[in-house]
């Protein structure tokens, strides 16, 4: 009986990992993370990566446990959430396409001034949500 439960738990764990991996897409998120933290030290990047991973865990767990209740409370249907997520992705893409050189320079200045305290403050937004764990997840 115990071996059957462990086998089922192992299969479920692998299924969850296989389902979340394409949605979270760490291979595509890593270059964005590196670009946004361009001037940061390796220790600051490591601190930030751990904090982002912890934030993503809590965000996904919270969405899984109470997300449907929150949507039901506010009377929001799932198709509306999909449209809103698509609009967020489109707005972000448009902003990236129409970025001026001044915007790029200010981002470089921001990245060069990364400190561990600043990394702690900006770990959730924008690095955890919507960059790493966005509307699709």
Secondary structure, 3 states (H helix, E strand, C coil): CHHHHHHHHHHHHHHHHHHHHHHHCHHHHHHHHHHHCCCCCHHHHHHHHHHHHHHHHHHHHHHHHHHHHHHHHHCCCHHHHHHHHHHHHHHHHHHHHCCCHHHHHHHHHHHHCCCHHHHHHCHHHHHHHHHHCCCCC
